[in-house]
Amino acid sequence: MEGKLKVPLKFVIEGKEYETYDQYKTGAELKKLGNIPLDTELYLSISKPYKDELIENDTRLNLARPETEYLFVKRKLHFTINKQPFTWYKQFIRGIQIRELGKIPEHDLLYLDIKGDWQDDLIENDEVVDLARDGKENFISVSKPFEVVISVNGRDKTWKEKTISHDQVVAIAREGKPDNGAEKAYLVTYFDGPPQNPKGELAKGVSVFVTNKMMFNAAPTDKS
């Protein structure tokens, strides 16, 4: 007769010990405890000369037998993301899955580290990587260089800084124009900016965040 036990039963999944008051657990429940994907084969270790037992998702395993039950996955693939170790139970993994595991920001670049003097392999989100090749795969992320296109007085300009100041906008507006030696004041306005500063007037000595296709107007004024 089944029921809750007064003394917890101990069992081991992938080297980690667990306790339960349930006499029976299904393969699916055991996989969930061990953070093992449901489509991965889970085995019950059987002492020699017997063959290890495959535990299907709907198999009900009796955990109250005299010896501690040891469950394991035969195929485990190890790799690192930014030097942090991870285990995967399938031969292949996609770039987006690597990003999710390593909590890599969307705008960072992801590379497979290639040993020696060879160039590292850029991994796109939909790219499939074979983890079963010889050696352990090591992935690294690199901050993507910042680059946007802004418009100053209707002229496009590539900008590689995350902010821009009043004086920098004015310098762009004056590019290619003759310098008559007179120092002029400029009224700088902007729109189509990021959430931090969507639009407004950019005063001298002040900087704003930029985003792609942000628009600036810089016009000389009578003020010095």
PyMOL commands that place a pseudoatom at each C-alpha (Angstrom):
pseudoatom trace, name=CA, resn=MET, resi=1, chain=A, elem=C, hetatm=0, pos=[0.000, 0.000, 0.000]
pseudoatom trace, name=CA, resn=GLU, resi=2, chain=A, elem=C, hetatm=0, pos=[1.378, 3.401, -0.997]
pseudoatom trace, name=CA, resn=GLY, resi=3, chain=A, elem=C, hetatm=0, pos=[1.501, 6.452, 1.206]
pseudoatom trace, name=CA, resn=LYS, resi=4, chain=A, elem=C, hetatm=0, pos=[3.646, 9.104, 2.787]
pseudoatom trace, name=CA, resn=LEU, resi=5, chain=A, elem=C, hetatm=0, pos=[6.562, 7.810, 4.856]
pseudoatom trace, name=CA, resn=LYS, resi=6, chain=A, elem=C, hetatm=0, pos=[7.615, 9.066, 8.272]
pseudoatom trace, name=CA, resn=VAL, resi=7, chain=A, elem=C, hetatm=0, pos=[11.314, 8.679, 7.516]
pseudoatom trace, name=CA, resn=PRO, resi=8, chain=A, elem=C, hetatm=0, pos=[12.692, 10.375, 4.372]
pseudoatom trace, name=CA, resn=LEU, resi=9, chain=A, elem=C, hetatm=0, pos=[14.157, 8.211, 1.643]
pseudoatom trace, name=CA, resn=LYS, resi=10, chain=A, elem=C, hetatm=0, pos=[17.510, 9.229, 0.214]
pseudoatom trace, name=CA, resn=PHE, resi=11, chain=A, elem=C, hetatm=0, pos=[18.518, 8.861, -3.421]
pseudoatom trace, name=CA, resn=VAL, resi=12, chain=A, elem=C, hetatm=0, pos=[21.173, 10.346, -5.694]
pseudoatom trace, name=CA, resn=ILE, resi=13, chain=A, elem=C, hetatm=0, pos=[20.822, 12.018, -9.084]
pseudoatom trace, name=CA, resn=GLU, resi=14, chain=A, elem=C, hetatm=0, pos=[24.025, 12.886, -10.939]
pseudoatom trace, name=CA, resn=GLY, resi=15, chain=A, elem=C, hetatm=0, pos=[26.052, 12.795, -7.719]
pseudoatom trace, name=CA, resn=LYS, resi=16, chain=A, elem=C, hetatm=0, pos=[23.705, 15.046, -5.739]
pseudoatom trace, name=CA, resn=GLU, resi=17, chain=A, elem=C, hetatm=0, pos=[21.733, 13.597, -2.825]
pseudoatom trace, name=CA, resn=TYR, resi=18, chain=A, elem=C, hetatm=0, pos=[17.984, 14.175, -2.475]
pseudoatom trace, name=CA, resn=GLU, resi=19, chain=A, elem=C, hetatm=0, pos=[15.348, 13.247, 0.107]
pseudoatom trace, name=CA, resn=THR, resi=20, chain=A, elem=C, hetatm=0, pos=[11.656, 12.472, -0.273]
pseudoatom trace, name=CA, resn=TYR, resi=21, chain=A, elem=C, hetatm=0, pos=[8.755, 11.122, 1.766]
pseudoatom trace, name=CA, resn=ASP, resi=22, chain=A, elem=C, hetatm=0, pos=[7.242, 9.549, -1.355]
pseudoatom trace, name=CA, resn=GLN, resi=23, chain=A, elem=C, hetatm=0, pos=[7.975, 5.866, -1.883]
pseudoatom trace, name=CA, resn=TYR, resi=24, chain=A, elem=C, hetatm=0, pos=[7.574, 6.171, -5.656]
pseudoatom trace, name=CA, resn=LYS, resi=25, chain=A, elem=C, hetatm=0, pos=[8.660, 8.820, -8.129]
pseudoatom trace, name=CA, resn=THR, resi=26, chain=A, elem=C, hetatm=0, pos=[8.346, 8.788, -11.895]
pseudoatom trace, name=CA, resn=GLY, resi=27, chain=A, elem=C, hetatm=0, pos=[11.241, 9.275, -14.257]
pseudoatom trace, name=CA, resn=ALA, resi=28, chain=A, elem=C, hetatm=0, pos=[9.797, 12.665, -15.228]
pseudoatom trace, name=CA, resn=GLU, resi=29, chain=A, elem=C, hetatm=0, pos=[9.693, 13.755, -11.572]
pseudoatom trace, name=CA, resn=LEU, resi=30, chain=A, elem=C, hetatm=0, pos=[13.281, 12.626, -11.023]
pseudoatom trace, name=CA, resn=LYS, resi=31, chain=A, elem=C, hetatm=0, pos=[14.453, 14.505, -14.104]
pseudoatom trace, name=CA, resn=LYS, resi=32, chain=A, elem=C, hetatm=0, pos=[12.717, 17.655, -12.917]
pseudoatom trace, name=CA, resn=LEU, resi=33, chain=A, elem=C, hetatm=0, pos=[14.483, 17.400, -9.559]
pseudoatom trace, name=CA, resn=GLY, resi=34, chain=A, elem=C, hetatm=0, pos=[17.849, 16.973, -11.251]
pseudoatom trace, name=CA, resn=ASN, resi=35, chain=A, elem=C, hetatm=0, pos=[17.251, 19.719, -13.852]
pseudoatom trace, name=CA, resn=ILE, resi=36, chain=A, elem=C, hetatm=0, pos=[17.553, 17.132, -16.611]
pseudoatom trace, name=CA, resn=PRO, resi=37, chain=A, elem=C, hetatm=0, pos=[15.590, 17.621, -19.874]
pseudoatom trace, name=CA, resn=LEU, resi=38, chain=A, elem=C, hetatm=0, pos=[12.683, 15.212, -20.291]
pseudoatom trace, name=CA, resn=ASP, resi=39, chain=A, elem=C, hetatm=0, pos=[14.022, 13.885, -23.605]
pseudoatom trace, name=CA, resn=THR, resi=40, chain=A, elem=C, hetatm=0, pos=[17.313, 12.829, -21.982]
pseudoatom trace, name=CA, resn=GLU, resi=41, chain=A, elem=C, hetatm=0, pos=[17.863, 9.172, -21.087]
pseudoatom trace, name=CA, resn=LEU, resi=42, chain=A, elem=C, hetatm=0, pos=[18.091, 8.632, -17.317]
pseudoatom trace, name=CA, resn=TYR, resi=43, chain=A, elem=C, hetatm=0, pos=[19.539, 5.409, -15.918]
pseudoatom trace, name=CA, resn=LEU, resi=44, chain=A, elem=C, hetatm=0, pos=[19.364, 3.596, -12.594]
pseudoatom trace, name=CA, resn=SER, resi=45, chain=A, elem=C, hetatm=0, pos=[22.748, 2.218, -11.570]
pseudoatom trace, name=CA, resn=ILE, resi=46, chain=A, elem=C, hetatm=0, pos=[22.622, -1.561, -11.091]
pseudoatom trace, name=CA, resn=SER, resi=47, chain=A, elem=C, hetatm=0, pos=[25.492, -3.400, -9.403]
pseudoatom trace, name=CA, resn=LYS, resi=48, chain=A, elem=C, hetatm=0, pos=[27.457, -5.772, -11.611]
pseudoatom trace, name=CA, resn=PRO, resi=49, chain=A, elem=C, hetatm=0, pos=[26.848, -8.023, -13.438]
pseudoatom trace, name=CA, resn=TYR, resi=50, chain=A, elem=C, hetatm=0, pos=[23.473, -6.488, -14.176]
pseudoatom trace, name=CA, resn=LYS, resi=51, chain=A, elem=C, hetatm=0, pos=[22.897, -3.879, -16.861]
pseudoatom trace, name=CA, resn=ASP, resi=52, chain=A, elem=C, hetatm=0, pos=[21.943, -0.344, -15.803]
pseudoatom trace, name=CA, resn=GLU, resi=53, chain=A, elem=C, hetatm=0, pos=[18.183, 0.205, -16.056]
pseudoatom trace, name=CA, resn=LEU, resi=54, chain=A, elem=C, hetatm=0, pos=[16.722, 2.870, -18.341]
pseudoatom trace, name=CA, resn=ILE, resi=55, chain=A, elem=C, hetatm=0, pos=[14.122, 4.907, -16.445]
pseudoatom trace, name=CA, resn=GLU, resi=56, chain=A, elem=C, hetatm=0, pos=[11.444, 6.167, -18.797]
pseudoatom trace, name=CA, resn=ASN, resi=57, chain=A, elem=C, hetatm=0, pos=[9.465, 9.310, -17.993]
pseudoatom trace, name=CA, resn=ASP, resi=58, chain=A, elem=C, hetatm=0, pos=[6.451, 7.263, -16.921]
pseudoatom trace, name=CA, resn=THR, resi=59, chain=A, elem=C, hetatm=0, pos=[8.459, 4.634, -15.014]
pseudoatom trace, name=CA, resn=ARG, resi=60, chain=A, elem=C, hetatm=0, pos=[7.574, 4.537, -11.306]
pseudoatom trace, name=CA, resn=LEU, resi=61, chain=A, elem=C, hetatm=0, pos=[10.741, 3.925, -9.322]
pseudoatom trace, name=CA, resn=ASN, resi=62, chain=A, elem=C, hetatm=0, pos=[10.494, 2.388, -5.858]
pseudoatom trace, name=CA, resn=LEU, resi=63, chain=A, elem=C, hetatm=0, pos=[12.846, 4.427, -3.642]
pseudoatom trace, name=CA, resn=ALA, resi=64, chain=A, elem=C, hetatm=0, pos=[12.206, 2.325, -0.509]
pseudoatom trace, name=CA, resn=ARG, resi=65, chain=A, elem=C, hetatm=0, pos=[14.399, -0.567, -1.523]
pseudoatom trace, name=CA, resn=PRO, resi=66, chain=A, elem=C, hetatm=0, pos=[17.258, -1.416, 0.895]
pseudoatom trace, name=CA, resn=GLU, resi=67, chain=A, elem=C, hetatm=0, pos=[20.089, 0.264, -1.003]
pseudoatom trace, name=CA, resn=THR, resi=68, chain=A, elem=C, hetatm=0, pos=[20.314, 3.926, -1.985]
pseudoatom trace, name=CA, resn=GLU, resi=69, chain=A, elem=C, hetatm=0, pos=[19.275, 4.415, -5.607]
pseudoatom trace, name=CA, resn=TYR, resi=70, chain=A, elem=C, hetatm=0, pos=[21.791, 6.129, -7.863]
pseudoatom trace, name=CA, resn=LEU, resi=71, chain=A, elem=C, hetatm=0, pos=[20.511, 7.737, -11.065]
pseudoatom trace, name=CA, resn=PHE, resi=72, chain=A, elem=C, hetatm=0, pos=[22.674, 9.158, -13.788]
pseudoatom trace, name=CA, resn=VAL, resi=73, chain=A, elem=C, hetatm=0, pos=[22.868, 10.321, -17.379]
pseudoatom trace, name=CA, resn=LYS, resi=74, chain=A, elem=C, hetatm=0, pos=[25.315, 8.415, -19.563]
pseudoatom trace, name=CA, resn=ARG, resi=75, chain=A, elem=C, hetatm=0, pos=[25.909, 11.184, -22.075]
pseudoatom trace, name=CA, resn=LYS, resi=76, chain=A, elem=C, hetatm=0, pos=[26.981, 14.486, -20.542]
pseudoatom trace, name=CA, resn=LEU, resi=77, chain=A, elem=C, hetatm=0, pos=[28.786, 17.197, -22.460]
pseudoatom trace, name=CA, resn=HIS, resi=78, chain=A, elem=C, hetatm=0, pos=[30.724, 19.849, -20.601]
pseudoatom trace, name=CA, resn=PHE, resi=79, chain=A, elem=C, hetatm=0, pos=[31.604, 23.341, -21.794]
pseudoatom trace, name=CA, resn=THR, resi=80, chain=A, elem=C, hetatm=0, pos=[32.265, 26.799, -20.379]
pseudoatom trace, name=CA, resn=ILE, resi=81, chain=A, elem=C, hetatm=0, pos=[30.757, 30.225, -20.967]
pseudoatom trace, name=CA, resn=ASN, resi=82, chain=A, elem=C, hetatm=0, pos=[33.092, 33.023, -19.909]
pseudoatom trace, name=CA, resn=LYS, resi=83, chain=A, elem=C, hetatm=0, pos=[35.022, 30.425, -17.833]
pseudoatom trace, name=CA, resn=GLN, resi=84, chain=A, elem=C, hetatm=0, pos=[31.872, 29.290, -15.974]
pseudoatom trace, name=CA, resn=PRO, resi=85, chain=A, elem=C, hetatm=0, pos=[31.258, 25.506, -16.335]
pseudoatom trace, name=CA, resn=PHE, resi=86, chain=A, elem=C, hetatm=0, pos=[28.001, 24.112, -17.763]
pseudoatom trace, name=CA, resn=THR, resi=87, chain=A, elem=C, hetatm=0, pos=[26.641, 20.639, -18.541]
pseudoatom trace, name=CA, resn=TRP, resi=88, chain=A, elem=C, hetatm=0, pos=[24.466, 19.829, -21.559]
pseudoatom trace, name=CA, resn=TYR, resi=89, chain=A, elem=C, hetatm=0, pos=[22.695, 16.554, -22.243]
pseudoatom trace, name=CA, resn=LYS, resi=90, chain=A, elem=C, hetatm=0, pos=[22.459, 16.802, -26.024]
pseudoatom trace, name=CA, resn=GLN, resi=91, chain=A, elem=C, hetatm=0, pos=[25.057, 16.741, -28.764]
pseudoatom trace, name=CA, resn=PHE, resi=92, chain=A, elem=C, hetatm=0, pos=[23.979, 20.060, -30.239]
pseudoatom trace, name=CA, resn=ILE, resi=93, chain=A, elem=C, hetatm=0, pos=[23.218, 23.472, -28.767]
pseudoatom trace, name=CA, resn=ARG, resi=94, chain=A, elem=C, hetatm=0, pos=[22.065, 26.695, -30.441]
pseudoatom trace, name=CA, resn=GLY, resi=95, chain=A, elem=C, hetatm=0, pos=[23.651, 30.099, -30.013]
pseudoatom trace, name=CA, resn=ILE, resi=96, chain=A, elem=C, hetatm=0, pos=[20.512, 31.509, -28.377]
pseudoatom trace, name=CA, resn=GLN, resi=97, chain=A, elem=C, hetatm=0, pos=[20.595, 28.685, -25.799]
pseudoatom trace, name=CA, resn=ILE, resi=98, chain=A, elem=C, hetatm=0, pos=[24.216, 29.501, -24.970]
pseudoatom trace, name=CA, resn=ARG, resi=99, chain=A, elem=C, hetatm=0, pos=[23.227, 33.137, -24.480]
pseudoatom trace, name=CA, resn=GLU, resi=100, chain=A, elem=C, hetatm=0, pos=[20.364, 32.185, -22.166]
pseudoatom trace, name=CA, resn=LEU, resi=101, chain=A, elem=C, hetatm=0, pos=[22.542, 29.862, -20.070]
pseudoatom trace, name=CA, resn=GLY, resi=102, chain=A, elem=C, hetatm=0, pos=[25.350, 32.397, -19.757]
pseudoatom trace, name=CA, resn=LYS, resi=103, chain=A, elem=C, hetatm=0, pos=[22.984, 35.370, -19.339]
pseudoatom trace, name=CA, resn=ILE, resi=104, chain=A, elem=C, hetatm=0, pos=[24.774, 37.170, -22.148]
pseudoatom trace, name=CA, resn=PRO, resi=105, chain=A, elem=C, hetatm=0, pos=[23.301, 40.580, -23.081]
pseudoatom trace, name=CA, resn=GLU, resi=106, chain=A, elem=C, hetatm=0, pos=[21.555, 40.772, -26.429]
pseudoatom trace, name=CA, resn=HIS, resi=107, chain=A, elem=C, hetatm=0, pos=[23.989, 43.320, -27.857]
pseudoatom trace, name=CA, resn=ASP, resi=108, chain=A, elem=C, hetatm=0, pos=[27.177, 41.426, -26.884]
pseudoatom trace, name=CA, resn=LEU, resi=109, chain=A, elem=C, hetatm=0, pos=[28.944, 39.218, -29.421]
pseudoatom trace, name=CA, resn=LEU, resi=110, chain=A, elem=C, hetatm=0, pos=[29.293, 35.475, -28.722]
pseudoatom trace, name=CA, resn=TYR, resi=111, chain=A, elem=C, hetatm=0, pos=[32.380, 33.548, -29.850]
pseudoatom trace, name=CA, resn=LEU, resi=112, chain=A, elem=C, hetatm=0, pos=[33.617, 29.967, -29.728]
pseudoatom trace, name=CA, resn=ASP, resi=113, chain=A, elem=C, hetatm=0, pos=[37.186, 30.155, -28.476]
pseudoatom trace, name=CA, resn=ILE, resi=114, chain=A, elem=C, hetatm=0, pos=[39.524, 28.601, -31.039]
pseudoatom trace, name=CA, resn=LYS, resi=115, chain=A, elem=C, hetatm=0, pos=[42.901, 27.598, -29.629]
pseudoatom trace, name=CA, resn=GLY, resi=116, chain=A, elem=C, hetatm=0, pos=[46.136, 28.766, -31.144]
pseudoatom trace, name=CA, resn=ASP, resi=117, chain=A, elem=C, hetatm=0, pos=[46.475, 31.685, -33.513]
pseudoatom trace, name=CA, resn=TRP, resi=118, chain=A, elem=C, hetatm=0, pos=[43.220, 30.934, -35.348]
pseudoatom trace, name=CA, resn=GLN, resi=119, chain=A, elem=C, hetatm=0, pos=[40.403, 33.469, -35.339]
pseudoatom trace, name=CA, resn=ASP, resi=120, chain=A, elem=C, hetatm=0, pos=[37.593, 32.787, -32.846]
pseudoatom trace, name=CA, resn=ASP, resi=121, chain=A, elem=C, hetatm=0, pos=[34.300, 31.631, -34.403]
pseudoatom trace, name=CA, resn=LEU, resi=122, chain=A, elem=C, hetatm=0, pos=[31.413, 34.119, -34.166]
pseudoatom trace, name=CA, resn=ILE, resi=123, chain=A, elem=C, hetatm=0, pos=[28.259, 32.262, -33.017]
pseudoatom trace, name=CA, resn=GLU, resi=124, chain=A, elem=C, hetatm=0, pos=[24.924, 33.645, -34.232]
pseudoatom trace, name=CA, resn=ASN, resi=125, chain=A, elem=C, hetatm=0, pos=[21.681, 33.007, -32.313]
pseudoatom trace, name=CA, resn=ASP, resi=126, chain=A, elem=C, hetatm=0, pos=[20.364, 30.423, -34.792]
pseudoatom trace, name=CA, resn=GLU, resi=127, chain=A, elem=C, hetatm=0, pos=[23.714, 28.673, -35.277]
pseudoatom trace, name=CA, resn=VAL, resi=128, chain=A, elem=C, hetatm=0, pos=[24.004, 25.050, -34.103]
pseudoatom trace, name=CA, resn=VAL, resi=129, chain=A, elem=C, hetatm=0, pos=[27.199, 24.003, -32.300]
pseudoatom trace, name=CA, resn=ASP, resi=130, chain=A, elem=C, hetatm=0, pos=[28.334, 20.378, -31.976]
pseudoatom trace, name=CA, resn=LEU, resi=131, chain=A, elem=C, hetatm=0, pos=[29.459, 19.816, -28.375]
pseudoatom trace, name=CA, resn=ALA, resi=132, chain=A, elem=C, hetatm=0, pos=[30.603, 16.233, -28.999]
pseudoatom trace, name=CA, resn=ARG, resi=133, chain=A, elem=C, hetatm=0, pos=[33.784, 17.177, -30.815]
pseudoatom trace, name=CA, resn=ASP, resi=134, chain=A, elem=C, hetatm=0, pos=[37.145, 16.409, -29.230]
pseudoatom trace, name=CA, resn=GLY, resi=135, chain=A, elem=C, hetatm=0, pos=[37.978, 18.639, -26.282]
pseudoatom trace, name=CA, resn=LYS, resi=136, chain=A, elem=C, hetatm=0, pos=[35.827, 20.959, -24.211]
pseudoatom trace, name=CA, resn=GLU, resi=137, chain=A, elem=C, hetatm=0, pos=[34.179, 23.877, -25.982]
pseudoatom trace, name=CA, resn=ASN, resi=138, chain=A, elem=C, hetatm=0, pos=[34.759, 27.305, -24.448]
pseudoatom trace, name=CA, resn=PHE, resi=139, chain=A, elem=C, hetatm=0, pos=[32.493, 30.228, -25.311]
pseudoatom trace, name=CA, resn=ILE, resi=140, chain=A, elem=C, hetatm=0, pos=[33.269, 33.867, -24.626]
pseudoatom trace, name=CA, resn=SER, resi=141, chain=A, elem=C, hetatm=0, pos=[31.222, 37.033, -24.945]
pseudoatom trace, name=CA, resn=VAL, resi=142, chain=A, elem=C, hetatm=0, pos=[32.570, 40.422, -25.996]
pseudoatom trace, name=CA, resn=SER, resi=143, chain=A, elem=C, hetatm=0, pos=[30.875, 43.789, -25.698]
pseudoatom trace, name=CA, resn=LYS, resi=144, chain=A, elem=C, hetatm=0, pos=[29.848, 44.934, -29.154]
pseudoatom trace, name=CA, resn=PRO, resi=145, chain=A, elem=C, hetatm=0, pos=[31.420, 48.251, -30.173]
pseudoatom trace, name=CA, resn=PHE, resi=146, chain=A, elem=C, hetatm=0, pos=[28.869, 51.044, -29.949]
pseudoatom trace, name=CA, resn=GLU, resi=147, chain=A, elem=C, hetatm=0, pos=[28.083, 52.707, -33.279]
pseudoatom trace, name=CA, resn=VAL, resi=148, chain=A, elem=C, hetatm=0, pos=[25.025, 54.605, -34.467]
pseudoatom trace, name=CA, resn=VAL, resi=149, chain=A, elem=C, hetatm=0, pos=[24.154, 57.050, -37.219]
pseudoatom trace, name=CA, resn=ILE, resi=150, chain=A, elem=C, hetatm=0, pos=[22.873, 60.460, -36.140]
pseudoatom trace, name=CA, resn=SER, resi=151, chain=A, elem=C, hetatm=0, pos=[21.735, 63.408, -38.231]
pseudoatom trace, name=CA, resn=VAL, resi=152, chain=A, elem=C, hetatm=0, pos=[23.017, 66.943, -37.599]
pseudoatom trace, name=CA, resn=ASN, resi=153, chain=A, elem=C, hetatm=0, pos=[21.344, 69.652, -39.655]
pseudoatom trace, name=CA, resn=GLY, resi=154, chain=A, elem=C, hetatm=0, pos=[20.174, 67.012, -42.123]
pseudoatom trace, name=CA, resn=ARG, resi=155, chain=A, elem=C, hetatm=0, pos=[23.616, 65.449, -42.606]
pseudoatom trace, name=CA, resn=ASP, resi=156, chain=A, elem=C, hetatm=0, pos=[24.280, 61.872, -41.425]
pseudoatom trace, name=CA, resn=LYS, resi=157, chain=A, elem=C, hetatm=0, pos=[27.215, 61.210, -39.138]
pseudoatom trace, name=CA, resn=THR, resi=158, chain=A, elem=C, hetatm=0, pos=[28.547, 57.937, -37.693]
pseudoatom trace, name=CA, resn=TRP, resi=159, chain=A, elem=C, hetatm=0, pos=[28.876, 58.262, -33.906]
pseudoatom trace, name=CA, resn=LYS, resi=160, chain=A, elem=C, hetatm=0, pos=[30.728, 55.785, -31.650]
pseudoatom trace, name=CA, resn=GLU, resi=161, chain=A, elem=C, hetatm=0, pos=[30.019, 57.215, -28.206]
pseudoatom trace, name=CA, resn=LYS, resi=162, chain=A, elem=C, hetatm=0, pos=[26.931, 56.517, -26.092]
pseudoatom trace, name=CA, resn=THR, resi=163, chain=A, elem=C, hetatm=0, pos=[26.467, 60.220, -25.337]
pseudoatom trace, name=CA, resn=ILE, resi=164, chain=A, elem=C, hetatm=0, pos=[27.032, 63.478, -27.178]
pseudoatom trace, name=CA, resn=SER, resi=165, chain=A, elem=C, hetatm=0, pos=[27.550, 66.994, -25.813]
pseudoatom trace, name=CA, resn=HIS, resi=166, chain=A, elem=C, hetatm=0, pos=[26.381, 70.396, -27.002]
pseudoatom trace, name=CA, resn=ASP, resi=167, chain=A, elem=C, hetatm=0, pos=[29.903, 71.277, -28.174]
pseudoatom trace, name=CA, resn=GLN, resi=168, chain=A, elem=C, hetatm=0, pos=[30.277, 67.984, -30.070]
pseudoatom trace, name=CA, resn=VAL, resi=169, chain=A, elem=C, hetatm=0, pos=[27.030, 68.599, -31.981]
pseudoatom trace, name=CA, resn=VAL, resi=170, chain=A, elem=C, hetatm=0, pos=[28.198, 72.110, -32.823]
pseudoatom trace, name=CA, resn=ALA, resi=171, chain=A, elem=C, hetatm=0, pos=[31.565, 70.778, -34.009]
pseudoatom trace, name=CA, resn=ILE, resi=172, chain=A, elem=C, hetatm=0, pos=[29.760, 68.378, -36.374]
pseudoatom trace, name=CA, resn=ALA, resi=173, chain=A, elem=C, hetatm=0, pos=[27.517, 71.188, -37.623]
pseudoatom trace, name=CA, resn=ARG, resi=174, chain=A, elem=C, hetatm=0, pos=[30.562, 73.340, -38.399]
pseudoatom trace, name=CA, resn=GLU, resi=175, chain=A, elem=C, hetatm=0, pos=[32.547, 70.599, -40.173]
pseudoatom trace, name=CA, resn=GLY, resi=176, chain=A, elem=C, hetatm=0, pos=[33.751, 71.777, -43.568]
pseudoatom trace, name=CA, resn=LYS, resi=177, chain=A, elem=C, hetatm=0, pos=[32.643, 75.370, -42.990]
pseudoatom trace, name=CA, resn=PRO, resi=178, chain=A, elem=C, hetatm=0, pos=[35.166, 78.247, -43.090]
pseudoatom trace, name=CA, resn=ASP, resi=179, chain=A, elem=C, hetatm=0, pos=[36.318, 79.540, -39.733]
pseudoatom trace, name=CA, resn=ASN, resi=180, chain=A, elem=C, hetatm=0, pos=[35.984, 83.333, -39.660]
pseudoatom trace, name=CA, resn=GLY, resi=181, chain=A, elem=C, hetatm=0, pos=[37.514, 83.548, -36.209]
pseudoatom trace, name=CA, resn=ALA, resi=182, chain=A, elem=C, hetatm=0, pos=[34.308, 84.665, -34.541]
pseudoatom trace, name=CA, resn=GLU, resi=183, chain=A, elem=C, hetatm=0, pos=[33.033, 82.527, -31.702]
pseudoatom trace, name=CA, resn=LYS, resi=184, chain=A, elem=C, hetatm=0, pos=[29.288, 82.020, -32.170]
pseudoatom trace, name=CA, resn=ALA, resi=185, chain=A, elem=C, hetatm=0, pos=[26.738, 80.635, -29.777]
pseudoatom trace, name=CA, resn=TYR, resi=186, chain=A, elem=C, hetatm=0, pos=[24.505, 77.797, -31.007]
pseudoatom trace, name=CA, resn=LEU, resi=187, chain=A, elem=C, hetatm=0, pos=[21.021, 76.682, -30.121]
pseudoatom trace, name=CA, resn=VAL, resi=188, chain=A, elem=C, hetatm=0, pos=[20.983, 72.877, -30.249]
pseudoatom trace, name=CA, resn=THR, resi=189, chain=A, elem=C, hetatm=0, pos=[17.745, 70.906, -30.261]
pseudoatom trace, name=CA, resn=TYR, resi=190, chain=A, elem=C, hetatm=0, pos=[17.142, 67.201, -30.768]
pseudoatom trace, name=CA, resn=PHE, resi=191, chain=A, elem=C, hetatm=0, pos=[14.338, 64.657, -31.247]
pseudoatom trace, name=CA, resn=ASP, resi=192, chain=A, elem=C, hetatm=0, pos=[13.858, 60.904, -31.918]
pseudoatom trace, name=CA, resn=GLY, resi=193, chain=A, elem=C, hetatm=0, pos=[16.156, 60.246, -28.975]
pseudoatom trace, name=CA, resn=PRO, resi=194, chain=A, elem=C, hetatm=0, pos=[16.224, 57.256, -26.567]
pseudoatom trace, name=CA, resn=PRO, resi=195, chain=A, elem=C, hetatm=0, pos=[13.840, 56.927, -23.581]
pseudoatom trace, name=CA, resn=GLN, resi=196, chain=A, elem=C, hetatm=0, pos=[16.277, 58.795, -21.309]
pseudoatom trace, name=CA, resn=ASN, resi=197, chain=A, elem=C, hetatm=0, pos=[15.991, 61.935, -23.455]
pseudoatom trace, name=CA, resn=PRO, resi=198, chain=A, elem=C, hetatm=0, pos=[13.513, 61.597, -26.357]
pseudoatom trace, name=CA, resn=LYS, resi=199, chain=A, elem=C, hetatm=0, pos=[13.592, 65.290, -27.367]
pseudoatom trace, name=CA, resn=GLY, resi=200, chain=A, elem=C, hetatm=0, pos=[14.516, 68.718, -26.079]
pseudoatom trace, name=CA, resn=GLU, resi=201, chain=A, elem=C, hetatm=0, pos=[17.107, 71.464, -26.077]
pseudoatom trace, name=CA, resn=LEU, resi=202, chain=A, elem=C, hetatm=0, pos=[20.760, 70.599, -25.485]
pseudoatom trace, name=CA, resn=ALA, resi=203, chain=A, elem=C, hetatm=0, pos=[22.392, 73.317, -23.394]
pseudoatom trace, name=CA, resn=LYS, resi=204, chain=A, elem=C, hetatm=0, pos=[26.091, 74.110, -23.452]
pseudoatom trace, name=CA, resn=GLY, resi=205, chain=A, elem=C, hetatm=0, pos=[28.023, 71.920, -21.016]
pseudoatom trace, name=CA, resn=VAL, resi=206, chain=A, elem=C, hetatm=0, pos=[25.349, 69.215, -21.104]
pseudoatom trace, name=CA, resn=SER, resi=207, chain=A, elem=C, hetatm=0, pos=[25.383, 65.762, -22.757]
pseudoatom trace, name=CA, resn=VAL, resi=208, chain=A, elem=C, hetatm=0, pos=[22.534, 63.451, -23.812]
pseudoatom trace, name=CA, resn=PHE, resi=209, chain=A, elem=C, hetatm=0, pos=[22.297, 59.754, -24.669]
pseudoatom trace, name=CA, resn=VAL, resi=210, chain=A, elem=C, hetatm=0, pos=[22.147, 58.921, -28.358]
pseudoatom trace, name=CA, resn=THR, resi=211, chain=A, elem=C, hetatm=0, pos=[20.340, 56.292, -30.395]
pseudoatom trace, name=CA, resn=ASN, resi=212, chain=A, elem=C, hetatm=0, pos=[20.366, 55.303, -34.053]
pseudoatom trace, name=CA, resn=LYS, resi=213, chain=A, elem=C, hetatm=0, pos=[18.775, 57.874, -36.427]
pseudoatom trace, name=CA, resn=MET, resi=214, chain=A, elem=C, hetatm=0, pos=[18.565, 60.532, -33.688]
pseudoatom trace, name=CA, resn=MET, resi=215, chain=A, elem=C, hetatm=0, pos=[18.117, 64.029, -35.156]
pseudoatom trace, name=CA, resn=PHE, resi=216, chain=A, elem=C, hetatm=0, pos=[19.954, 67.216, -34.106]
pseudoatom trace, name=CA, resn=ASN, resi=217, chain=A, elem=C, hetatm=0, pos=[19.604, 70.816, -35.241]
pseudoatom trace, name=CA, resn=ALA, resi=218, chain=A, elem=C, hetatm=0, pos=[22.303, 73.337, -34.446]
pseudoatom trace, name=CA, resn=ALA, resi=219, chain=A, elem=C, hetatm=0, pos=[21.651, 76.971, -35.365]
pseudoatom trace, name=CA, resn=PRO, resi=220, chain=A, elem=C, hetatm=0, pos=[23.794, 80.066, -34.627]
pseudoatom trace, name=CA, resn=THR, resi=221, chain=A, elem=C, hetatm=0, pos=[22.184, 82.607, -32.292]
pseudoatom trace, name=CA, resn=ASP, resi=222, chain=A, elem=C, hetatm=0, pos=[22.866, 86.233, -31.451]
pseudoatom trace, name=CA, resn=LYS, resi=223, chain=A, elem=C, hetatm=0, pos=[23.902, 85.251, -27.927]
pseudoatom trace, name=CA, resn=SER, resi=224, chain=A, elem=C, hetatm=0, pos=[27.598, 84.993, -27.168]
for i in range(1, 224): cmd.bond("trace and resi %d" % i, "trace and resi %d" % (i + 1))
show_as sticks, trace
zoom trace
